[in-house]
Amino acid sequence: MEWIRDAPVGQAIRYLTKNKVLQYPEEKPDFECPHTYSNKSAMDTPFSEPSPSVSGDAEKVDKEPVEEAETNSSEPTDLEKRVTVPAEGPHLEEMHTQRTQRGQIERVGSRTALSRSSSQRDLEQQLSLAIAEKGPSRPIVPDRLDDGTILVDWYTTDDPENPQNWKLSKKLWVTLIICLYTTAVYMGSSIYAPSEQGIIEQFGVNVQLASMGLSMYVLAYGLGPMLWSPLSEIPSIGRNPPYVFTFAIFVILCVPTALVNNFPGLVVLRFLQGFFGSPCLATGGASLQDMYSLLYLPFAVCLWALAATCGPAFGPIISGFSVAAENWRWSMWEMLWLAGPVFIAMFFFLPETNPSTILLHRARRLRAATGNQNLKAQSEIDQANMSISALILENLYRPLQMMFLDPAVGFTALYTALIYGIYYSFFEAFPLVYNDIYGFNLGESGLAFLSITVGVIIAIATYWSWLYWYVVPDMKANGIGAPERRLIPALVVTWFCPAGLFIFGWTSREDIHWIVPTIGITIFTVGIFIVIQCIFVFLPLTYPQYAASLFAGNDFVRSSLATGAIHFSRPLFGNLGVDRGVSLLGGLIVGCCIGLYALWYYGSTLRQRSKFSAK
């Protein structure tokens, strides 16, 4: 019942029944408020001894920053909450010990850990929380402000409401829904490609105009996160409302998109579909960061990236045969058949993952249960000074500011955007190769996109092996270390990108079997997948407090270049040929390969000069 209670359908039932159905523990008659939330000073409540399972390494990493901050700084030591302790008194030493002990066994998600960190030392401290074993359950003493406010927190170190403490089965279920959601939206872009010829015939438009149904969708899902991502960070909103309301509109729009009888209307509907489908493309990663710690987040992000990369590859496969057998509208109906069940699963079984939102609702329930208006969540206090317009402005201005003023951010945005643009140019190159040269029909040419899926699977197996056998043991033993260490796999596979392109471009000939250029695409995919994974781990470790802005800006730049690639790739390949056109793109990638080595060698110097990076 908890899964349904925390999902959108459960919240709707609770609203309609005025919280009489699917109640939380605080709403039940037998609820007993934890002693630590009484009006008596929290300092008088002794904290339990720390778990003996907490490793010595974690204690060593965590304790030093807390003690130094206590003695040398007037700033609060907790990176999320304002902690006000009397300057002197009999409980000062006891409270200091309690807070140090709690820091070693409290669990935080990666997104919270990144937002708390403004220096490399902060990141090391957050990593210590990730590698410390849980041990027996311990109560968490809430912090108390000068005005008597008690900051509502998790009740215990293994509080089941904390997404970090969810069972692995629940985390994997939520990850699956997010991945299916992401696949559906990304597939919505390329599923249109096989329909272009039918649209040209029905509406009498040229090829460039017909391609707008694809390009406007891609542009829209690059613009959308600029709005939806900051909304999901508002504690009173959280992750689920932007997901559910926008995806409901996405599903509904599938119907008029399949029935529209004029071309301008089709383009507008496709743009709106991309815009309302976009929340998962940026916020999906935030949901994973809520559940997984810094140590294991890269494993989950790989699965999400699998969904994002394979989505566009599956589109032509699914619609290629049906459009050839029926008409162009079938691709739009297929989107409804895919997106509808995903929305139902999301509506009934997707719980809220934002810890700030969960604690805000807990604080409201505690006030109703106890009548104590001093019980508040930190997110409530933060939200009082939060402006939606300021959030959106920061998501528009900060990414552009960082890309222009920080060379590392600018280069990584350019590299990933170029990779993404080349990826979308395949929707024009593949028909020229597999239809015109090898004589495939529309459905068979769509099957060539399976090479991308094969490449991603190989890349995930390789990258996971590196994470499991090298990164995780190294981080446990030596800490996070320099962010540039995350680029090591990319330094090797970055050359796969131009190599795969050159193989594809120069072996696409009638006298060479079609499997050879297809292998080239697989090699290219292995390279781009691992490179992007390395970059997306490197960036938040270098700029932890700006991670959300970085990904929103990167997504916009990638989508913008992909939009342009959809339109320039056909004239490019038509004028130069597939061989020379692909070679031109491969040459640009070679320049980025050299730039990646420059980032590896000079990354530390760039970080020291940057006003944005963690020092």
HELIX and SHEET records of a PDB file:
HELIX    1   1 GLU A    2  ASP A    6  1                                   5    
HELIX    2   2 PRO A    8  LEU A   16  1                                   9    
HELIX    3   3 PRO A   25  GLU A   27  5                                   3    
HELIX    4   4 HIS A   35  TYR A   37  5                                   3    
HELIX    5   5 ALA A   42  ASP A   44  5                                   3    
HELIX    6   6 GLY A   56  ASN A   72  1                                  17    
HELIX    7   7 LEU A   92  ILE A  105  1                                  14    
HELIX    8   8 SER A  110  ARG A  116  1                                   7    
HELIX    9   9 GLN A  120  ILE A  131  1                                  12    
HELIX   10  10 PRO A  163  ASN A  165  5                                   3    
HELIX   11  11 LEU A  168  SER A  190  1                                  23    
HELIX   12  12 ALA A  193  SER A  195  5                                   3    
HELIX   13  13 GLU A  196  PHE A  203  1                                   8    
HELIX   14  14 VAL A  207  ALA A  210  1                                   4    
HELIX   15  15 MET A  212  LEU A  223  1                                  12    
HELIX   16  16 PRO A  225  SER A  232  1                                   8    
HELIX   17  17 ASN A  240  LEU A  259  1                                  20    
HELIX   18  18 PHE A  263  GLY A  277  1                                  15    
HELIX   19  19 PRO A  279  MET A  291  1                                  13    
HELIX   20  20 LEU A  297  ALA A  325  1                                  29    
HELIX   21  21 ARG A  329  PHE A  349  1                                  21    
HELIX   22  22 PRO A  355  THR A  370  1                                  16    
HELIX   23  23 GLN A  378  ALA A  384  1                                   7    
HELIX   24  24 ILE A  388  LEU A  405  1                                  18    
HELIX   25  25 PRO A  407  PHE A  430  1                                  24    
HELIX   26  26 PRO A  431  ILE A  437  3                                   7    
HELIX   27  27 LEU A  442  LEU A  447  1                                   6    
HELIX   28  28 LEU A  450  TRP A  466  1                                  17    
HELIX   29  29 LEU A  467  VAL A  471  3                                   5    
HELIX   30  30 VAL A  472  ASN A  478  1                                   7    
HELIX   31  31 PRO A  483  LEU A  487  5                                   5    
HELIX   32  32 ILE A  488  VAL A  493  1                                   6    
HELIX   33  33 PHE A  496  TRP A  506  1                                  11    
HELIX   34  34 ILE A  515  THR A  542  1                                  28    
HELIX   35  35 PRO A  544  TYR A  546  5                                   3    
HELIX   36  36 ALA A  547  ARG A  609  1                                  63    
SHEET    1   A 2 ILE A 150  VAL A 152  0                                        
SHEET    2   A 2 LEU A 375  ALA A 377  1                                        
END                                                                             
